[in-house]
């Protein structure tokens, strides 16, 4: 029985099937890809930009910036942000458009400065307000460009429904794992906080840091929590513990760490939190350096590590090691002893400087930035001499300088009971 000859397309299909070649699928254009997504990357970035600008603007206004200064900041930010964003969204000759925007925007933004200059104390708030309003203005200009990508409500609902249908199983698995991780994290947080509070109330630094170490282990819950479907990789879990160690030591420990009592004789040394910060950086950098895949790739689609990642991770390890060694050295050398006779201040070189309390004339507390709990203390001595001390290095109350045990001990020893405020950022204690 005679057979019909195969067509050219059928021959090509059988050849591709025999060789294992997948049929090519036409690539979607950026417009089509954007329509497939429920929320495009551009609109998500725009939402973040507007939210950041609004938060910065409200925060600067809440800090009490004067209305004239805020008005000049609004003008400068709106002009610069709008013009720069207008130049950035141009498809052709973008560099020329940006240069022209800066050339025209800077003189226009500086016009109110000639008539209403902010005070020296308000210039930082003025800059922050200008930045926030510039982000808002740039976001609005960008939204005008993206408005053509918004579909009808029915199209958006259909797109969102299709996206939910595609990601439904993955979303349920993620939610299941997330709930289990949150429960495990809550248990570790309660246990660690309880141990830390007991150590703080009893003046036991070992208990306090043991509780914090338990809190640091929250980063590893994705590795050992029972019932999890998609477990975290070992390197990722260890890196998360290092990140918690660093950020807790930097942002939380200074305000919850208990300092020594202010009674005489008084002794203090730099906090252990700087050692913990260095160890956290070493853990972060080393796990990143030893990881084979890129830290920016998703676990479902691992990508090879970029050359810059090895350099950055190695730099983090070096910075962490230097921070750890410097913190240990400072903890041994930068000690302070205060008694009825003298103030003994250790230096980083291992030398101990002795200052009799009779030579202490006053204690000057300087807050460089308003509303930020960062203080610098100057022990003013006879002969126009002074000794600078950073209370941030030592455990104690960091919110209010007067309540720091080091300040109270020096005031008690030198009998400094008269308080004055020479300037807005300076507090003075004298006899």
C-alpha positions as CSV (number, residue, x, y, z in Angstrom):
1,X,0.0,0.0,0.0
2,X,1.5,3.3,-1.0
3,X,2.1,5.9,1.7
4,X,1.8,9.6,1.3
5,X,5.1,11.6,1.3
6,X,5.8,13.5,4.5
7,X,5.5,17.2,4.3
8,X,8.5,19.4,5.1
9,X,7.1,20.6,8.4
10,X,6.5,17.0,9.5
11,X,10.0,16.0,8.6
12,X,11.4,19.0,10.6
13,X,9.2,18.1,13.6
14,X,10.3,14.4,13.6
15,X,13.9,15.5,13.3
16,X,13.6,17.9,16.2
17,X,11.9,15.2,18.3
18,X,14.7,12.7,17.5
19,X,17.4,15.1,18.4
20,X,15.6,16.4,21.5
21,X,15.3,20.0,20.3
22,X,12.6,22.0,22.0
23,X,10.4,24.1,19.6
24,X,11.2,27.7,19.8
25,X,8.7,30.0,21.4
26,X,8.3,33.5,20.2
27,X,9.6,36.0,22.8
28,X,7.2,38.5,24.1
29,X,7.8,42.2,23.7
30,X,8.3,44.3,26.8
31,X,4.8,45.7,26.3
32,X,3.2,42.2,26.1
33,X,5.3,41.1,29.1
34,X,4.2,44.1,31.1
35,X,0.5,43.3,30.3
36,X,1.0,39.7,31.5
37,X,2.0,40.9,34.9
38,X,-0.6,42.1,37.3
39,X,1.6,44.8,38.7
40,X,4.6,45.8,36.5
41,X,8.0,46.4,37.9
42,X,7.9,50.0,36.9
43,X,4.7,50.7,38.9
44,X,6.1,48.8,41.9
45,X,9.2,51.0,41.8
46,X,7.0,54.1,41.4
47,X,5.0,53.1,44.5
48,X,8.2,52.7,46.6
49,X,9.5,56.0,45.3
50,X,6.3,57.9,46.2
51,X,6.1,56.2,49.6
52,X,9.7,57.0,50.4
53,X,9.2,60.6,49.4
54,X,6.0,61.0,51.4
55,X,7.6,59.4,54.5
56,X,10.7,61.7,54.3
57,X,8.5,64.8,53.8
58,X,6.1,64.0,56.7
59,X,9.1,63.1,59.0
60,X,10.8,66.4,58.3
61,X,7.6,68.3,58.9
62,X,7.0,66.4,62.1
63,X,10.5,67.4,63.4
64,X,9.3,71.0,63.5
65,X,11.0,72.6,60.5
66,X,9.8,76.3,60.2
67,X,7.2,77.0,57.5
68,X,9.4,79.4,55.5
69,X,12.2,76.8,55.3
70,X,9.7,74.1,54.4
71,X,8.3,76.3,51.6
72,X,11.8,76.9,50.1
73,X,12.5,73.2,50.4
74,X,9.2,72.4,48.6
75,X,10.0,74.8,45.8
76,X,13.6,73.4,45.3
77,X,12.5,69.8,45.6
78,X,9.6,70.2,43.2
79,X,11.7,72.0,40.6
80,X,14.7,69.8,40.7
81,X,12.8,66.5,41.1
82,X,10.3,67.3,38.3
83,X,12.9,68.4,35.8
84,X,15.4,65.6,36.5
85,X,12.7,63.0,36.3
86,X,11.5,64.6,33.0
87,X,15.0,64.3,31.6
88,X,15.4,60.7,32.8
89,X,12.2,59.4,31.1
90,X,13.2,60.7,27.7
91,X,13.9,57.9,25.3
92,X,16.3,59.8,23.0
93,X,19.2,62.0,24.0
94,X,18.7,61.3,27.7
95,X,22.1,62.6,28.8
96,X,21.5,65.9,27.1
97,X,18.0,66.2,28.7
98,X,19.4,65.5,32.1
99,X,22.2,68.1,31.6
100,X,19.6,70.7,30.5
101,X,17.4,69.8,33.4
102,X,20.2,70.5,35.9
103,X,21.3,73.6,34.0
104,X,17.8,75.1,34.2
105,X,16.7,73.6,37.5
106,X,19.5,74.6,39.9
107,X,19.1,78.4,39.3
108,X,15.3,78.1,39.5
109,X,15.5,76.1,42.7
110,X,17.9,78.6,44.3
111,X,15.7,81.7,43.8
112,X,13.9,81.5,47.2
113,X,17.3,80.9,48.9
114,X,18.1,84.6,48.1
115,X,15.2,85.8,50.2
116,X,14.5,83.1,52.8
117,X,17.6,81.3,53.9
118,X,17.1,78.6,56.6
119,X,18.9,78.9,59.8
120,X,22.1,77.0,60.4
121,X,20.3,74.6,62.8
122,X,17.6,73.9,60.2
123,X,19.8,73.2,57.2
124,X,19.9,69.5,57.7
125,X,16.1,69.3,58.0
126,X,15.9,71.6,54.9
127,X,18.0,69.2,52.9
128,X,15.9,66.2,54.0
129,X,12.7,68.0,53.1
130,X,14.1,68.9,49.7
131,X,15.0,65.3,49.1
132,X,11.5,64.0,50.1
133,X,9.7,66.5,47.9
134,X,12.0,65.9,45.0
135,X,11.2,62.2,45.2
136,X,7.5,63.0,45.2
137,X,7.8,65.3,42.2
138,X,9.9,62.8,40.3
139,X,7.4,60.1,41.1
140,X,4.5,62.2,39.8
141,X,6.4,62.9,36.6
142,X,7.2,59.2,36.1
143,X,3.5,58.3,36.8
144,X,2.5,60.6,33.9
145,X,4.8,58.7,31.6
146,X,3.5,55.3,32.8
147,X,-0.2,56.2,32.7
148,X,-0.5,54.7,29.2
149,X,0.4,51.2,30.6
150,X,-2.6,51.1,32.8
151,X,-5.3,48.8,31.4
152,X,-9.0,48.9,32.0
153,X,-10.3,47.6,35.4
154,X,-11.7,44.5,33.8
155,X,-8.3,43.7,32.2
156,X,-6.5,44.3,35.5
157,X,-8.9,42.0,37.3
158,X,-8.4,39.3,34.7
159,X,-4.7,39.6,34.9
160,X,-4.7,39.5,38.7
161,X,-6.9,36.4,38.6
162,X,-4.7,34.6,36.1
163,X,-1.6,35.4,38.2
164,X,-3.3,34.1,41.4
165,X,-4.3,30.9,39.5
166,X,-0.7,30.4,38.4
167,X,0.9,31.0,41.7
168,X,-1.8,29.5,43.9
169,X,0.0,26.2,44.8
170,X,3.3,28.0,45.4
171,X,1.6,30.6,47.5
172,X,0.0,28.0,49.7
173,X,3.3,26.3,50.3
174,X,5.0,29.6,51.0
175,X,2.3,30.6,53.5
176,X,2.5,27.2,55.2
177,X,6.3,27.5,55.6
178,X,6.0,31.1,56.7
179,X,3.5,30.4,59.5
180,X,5.7,27.6,60.9
181,X,8.8,29.9,60.7
182,X,6.9,32.7,62.5
183,X,5.8,30.3,65.3
184,X,9.4,29.1,65.7
185,X,10.7,32.6,65.6
186,X,8.2,33.8,68.3
187,X,9.2,30.9,70.6
188,X,12.9,31.7,70.2
189,X,12.2,35.4,70.7
190,X,10.2,34.9,73.9
191,X,12.9,32.6,75.3
192,X,15.8,34.9,74.4
193,X,14.1,38.0,75.6
194,X,13.3,36.4,78.9
195,X,16.9,35.3,79.5
196,X,18.1,38.7,78.4
197,X,15.7,40.5,80.7
198,X,16.7,38.3,83.7
199,X,20.4,39.0,82.9
200,X,19.8,42.7,82.6
201,X,17.9,42.9,85.9
202,X,20.5,41.0,87.8
203,X,23.5,42.7,86.2
204,X,24.7,39.4,84.6
205,X,26.2,40.2,81.2
206,X,26.6,36.5,80.4
207,X,22.9,35.9,80.8
208,X,22.1,39.0,78.8
209,X,24.2,38.0,75.8
210,X,23.1,34.4,76.1
211,X,19.5,35.6,75.6
212,X,20.6,37.7,72.6
213,X,22.4,34.7,71.1
214,X,19.1,32.8,71.3
215,X,17.4,35.7,69.4
216,X,20.2,35.6,66.8
217,X,19.3,31.9,66.1
218,X,15.9,33.1,64.7
219,X,17.8,33.4,61.4
220,X,18.1,29.6,61.3
221,X,14.5,28.6,61.7
222,X,14.2,27.8,58.0
223,X,16.8,25.1,58.5
224,X,15.4,23.1,61.4
225,X,11.7,23.9,62.0
226,X,9.7,20.7,61.6
227,X,7.1,20.5,58.8
228,X,8.7,22.9,56.4
229,X,8.5,22.0,52.7
230,X,11.2,24.3,51.3
231,X,14.0,24.4,53.8
232,X,16.6,27.1,53.7
233,X,20.2,26.3,52.6
234,X,22.7,26.0,55.3
235,X,24.8,28.9,54.1
236,X,21.7,31.2,53.9
237,X,20.6,30.2,57.4
238,X,24.0,30.9,58.9
239,X,24.1,34.2,57.0
240,X,20.7,35.2,58.4
241,X,22.0,34.6,61.9
242,X,25.0,36.8,61.2
243,X,22.7,39.5,59.9
244,X,20.6,39.4,63.1
245,X,23.8,39.5,65.2
246,X,25.0,42.6,63.4
247,X,21.8,44.6,63.2
248,X,20.7,43.7,66.8
249,X,24.1,44.8,68.1
250,X,24.0,48.0,66.1
251,X,20.4,49.1,66.6
252,X,18.9,47.4,69.6
253,X,21.6,46.6,72.2
254,X,22.8,50.2,72.8
255,X,19.3,51.0,74.2
256,X,18.7,47.9,76.2
257,X,22.2,47.1,77.5
258,X,22.5,47.7,81.3
259,X,25.5,49.7,82.4
260,X,27.3,49.5,85.7
261,X,25.9,51.3,88.7
262,X,26.9,55.0,89.1
263,X,28.2,54.5,92.6
264,X,31.8,55.3,93.5
265,X,34.2,53.7,92.8
266,X,33.0,53.4,89.3
267,X,34.5,51.2,86.5
268,X,33.4,50.8,82.9
269,X,34.8,49.5,79.6
270,X,33.6,49.5,76.0
271,X,30.6,47.4,75.3
272,X,30.7,43.9,73.9
273,X,28.3,44.8,71.2
274,X,31.1,46.0,68.9
275,X,32.7,42.6,69.1
276,X,29.3,41.1,68.2
277,X,29.0,43.4,65.3
278,X,32.4,42.3,64.0
279,X,31.6,38.6,64.4
280,X,28.3,39.2,62.5
281,X,30.1,40.8,59.6
282,X,32.6,37.9,59.5
283,X,29.7,35.4,59.3
284,X,27.9,37.4,56.6
285,X,31.0,37.8,54.4
286,X,32.4,34.3,54.8
287,X,29.1,32.5,54.0
288,X,28.6,34.8,51.0
289,X,32.2,34.2,49.9
290,X,31.9,30.4,50.2
291,X,28.5,30.2,48.5
292,X,28.7,28.9,45.0
293,X,25.6,30.5,43.6
294,X,24.8,34.2,43.4
295,X,23.2,35.7,46.5
296,X,20.8,37.7,44.2
297,X,19.4,34.6,42.4
298,X,16.3,32.8,43.5
299,X,16.6,29.3,44.8
300,X,14.4,27.9,42.0
301,X,16.7,29.5,39.4
302,X,20.3,29.5,40.7
303,X,22.7,31.7,38.9
304,X,26.6,31.6,39.0
305,X,28.2,34.1,41.3
306,X,29.3,37.4,39.8
307,X,33.0,38.4,40.1
308,X,32.0,41.5,42.1
309,X,30.3,39.4,44.7
310,X,33.5,37.7,45.7
311,X,35.3,41.0,46.1
312,X,32.5,42.5,48.2
313,X,32.1,39.5,50.4
314,X,35.9,39.4,51.0
315,X,35.9,43.1,51.9
316,X,33.0,42.4,54.4
317,X,35.1,39.6,56.0
318,X,38.2,41.9,56.3
319,X,36.1,44.7,57.8
320,X,34.5,42.3,60.2
321,X,37.9,40.9,61.3
322,X,39.3,44.4,61.8
323,X,36.2,45.5,63.7
324,X,36.4,42.4,66.0
325,X,40.1,43.0,66.7
326,X,39.7,46.7,67.3
327,X,36.7,46.1,69.6
328,X,38.6,43.6,71.7
329,X,41.6,45.9,71.9
330,X,39.4,48.9,72.8
331,X,37.6,46.8,75.5
332,X,41.0,46.1,77.1
333,X,42.5,49.6,76.8
334,X,39.7,52.2,76.8
335,X,38.7,51.7,80.4
336,X,37.5,54.5,82.7
337,X,37.8,54.5,86.5
338,X,36.2,57.2,88.7
339,X,36.6,57.5,92.5
340,X,36.7,60.3,95.0
341,X,40.3,61.2,94.1
342,X,40.7,61.0,90.4
343,X,39.3,60.0,87.0
344,X,41.5,57.4,85.3
345,X,41.0,57.3,81.5
346,X,42.7,54.6,79.4
347,X,43.9,55.3,75.9
348,X,44.1,52.9,72.9
349,X,47.9,52.9,73.2
350,X,47.6,51.3,76.7
351,X,48.5,54.5,78.6
352,X,46.4,55.5,81.6
353,X,45.8,59.3,82.1
354,X,45.0,60.3,85.6
355,X,43.0,63.5,86.2
356,X,42.4,64.6,89.9
357,X,38.7,65.4,90.5
358,X,39.8,68.8,92.0
359,X,41.0,69.8,88.5
360,X,37.7,69.0,86.9
361,X,35.9,72.3,86.4
362,X,32.8,71.3,84.4
363,X,31.4,68.6,82.2
364,X,30.1,69.6,78.8
365,X,27.7,67.4,76.9
366,X,27.3,68.1,73.2
367,X,24.5,66.7,71.0
368,X,25.7,67.3,67.4
369,X,22.3,66.4,65.7
370,X,19.0,67.3,67.3
371,X,16.6,64.4,68.0
372,X,19.4,61.8,67.5
373,X,20.6,60.2,70.7
374,X,24.3,60.7,69.9
375,X,26.4,62.6,72.5
376,X,30.0,63.7,73.0
377,X,31.2,64.6,76.4
378,X,34.1,66.9,77.2
379,X,35.7,66.9,80.7
380,X,37.0,70.4,81.1
381,X,40.1,70.7,83.3
382,X,42.3,73.4,84.7
383,X,44.5,75.2,82.2
384,X,42.0,75.1,79.3
385,X,42.5,71.3,78.9
386,X,39.8,68.9,78.1
387,X,39.2,65.2,77.7
388,X,36.7,63.9,75.1
389,X,34.6,60.8,76.0
390,X,32.1,59.0,73.8
391,X,29.3,57.6,76.0
392,X,28.1,55.5,72.9
393,X,31.2,53.3,73.4
394,X,30.2,52.3,77.0
395,X,27.1,50.5,78.2
396,X,24.4,52.6,79.8
397,X,21.4,54.8,79.0
398,X,21.9,56.2,75.5
399,X,18.6,58.0,75.2
400,X,19.4,60.8,77.7
401,X,23.0,61.7,78.4
402,X,22.2,62.8,82.0
403,X,21.1,59.3,82.9
404,X,24.2,57.6,81.6
405,X,26.0,56.1,84.6
406,X,29.4,57.5,83.4
407,X,28.0,61.0,83.5
408,X,26.5,60.5,86.9
409,X,29.7,59.1,88.3
410,X,31.8,62.0,87.0
411,X,29.3,64.5,88.4
412,X,29.2,62.8,91.8
413,X,33.0,62.6,92.0
414,X,33.6,66.3,91.0
415,X,30.5,67.6,92.7
416,X,29.0,69.1,89.5
417,X,25.5,70.0,90.3
418,X,24.8,73.2,88.4
419,X,23.1,72.7,85.1
420,X,23.1,75.2,82.2
421,X,22.5,75.3,78.5
422,X,24.9,77.7,76.8
423,X,23.6,76.8,73.3
424,X,20.8,74.7,71.8
425,X,23.0,71.6,71.4
426,X,25.2,72.0,74.5
427,X,24.5,71.1,78.2
428,X,26.9,72.2,80.9
429,X,27.4,70.8,84.4
430,X,29.6,72.8,86.8
431,X,30.0,73.5,90.5
